[in-house]
Amino acid sequence: MKLILAIIRDTDDEAVINQLVNHGLRVTRVASTGGFLHRGNVTLMIGVDDEKVQPTIDMMKAACHRAEPDQHRATLFIVNTPYFEQV
């Protein structure tokens, strides 16, 4: 299992979250800020099975608007998660 930490622009969060949820993924949204101009960001935490990592990334790419020059649509961190439990 992997944990995807995705930092996206707050203007893209609704489209990205809807896309992921419509495909059966669970998403946790955390408001965040950062960058030179302190633009609004959102950090998404998404737990996926290993084989769903690339399809999830592709969904996020498709849902994010085009970035301005020298900007990114999203920053992703993919972390191995050897143990997962819901209480």
GUDREN-622556 format. One record per residue (C-alpha): x, y, z; residue in three letters. Coordinates in steps of 0.02 Angstrom, whole numbers, plus 50000, padded with zeros to 5 digits. Each point is the difference from the previous one (the first is absolute). Example, Ala and Ser with C-alpha at 12.3 -4.5 7.8 and 13.67 -1.06 7.14 Angstrom:
// residues 2
506154977550390ALA;500695017249967SER;
***
This chain:
// residues 87
500005000050000MET;500555017849965LYS;499545016850074LEU;499935013949872ILE;500245017450071LEU;499465012149865ALA;500235018750018ILE;498865008649875ILE;499345017549971ARG;498425003850098ASP;499145004449836THR;500204981949943ASP;499514990950159ASP;498154997649964GLU;500314992849826ALA;501394988550061VAL;499044993850152ILE;498424996949897ASN;501004990349870GLN;500824989050132LEU;498424996950101VAL;499024995849841ASN;501294986249970HIS;499764992750174GLY;501515007750086LEU;499945007950172ARG;500825016950019VAL;500445010550152THR;500165018749965ARG;501125011450104VAL;500095018849968ALA;501785006449981SER;500995014749932THR;501725001649927GLY;501085006449862GLY;500705017149963PHE;498325008849985LEU;499164989650134HIS;498634994549883ARG;498674988750068GLY;500444981749995ASN;499134984250053VAL;500874984250055THR;499104984049958LEU;500384983450084MET;499504985049896ILE;500314981950046GLY;500084988349850VAL;500554982549958ASP;501654999249907ASP;499194996549831GLU;498875015350015LYS;501405012750023VAL;500245004549816GLN;498135000449958PRO;499745011550150THR;501405011649942ILE;499255000249825ASP;498295004850071MET;500785014450098MET;500945006249846LYS;498404999949898ALA;499005009250134ALA;501255014150034CYS;499965015649892HIS;501525004549897ARG;501335008450103ALA;500745017249971GLU;501775000449928PRO;501294994250129ASP;498614992650108GLN;499434982150031HIS;498254993050000ARG;500414989450152ALA;501424993650108THR;499844981750046LEU;500874989750133PHE;499734981349992ILE;500424991050160VAL;500044981350038ASN;498714995850130THR;500334982650069PRO;498585000650126TYR;498265007549989PHE;498564998850124GLU;498335008750018GLN;499335001350177VAL;
***
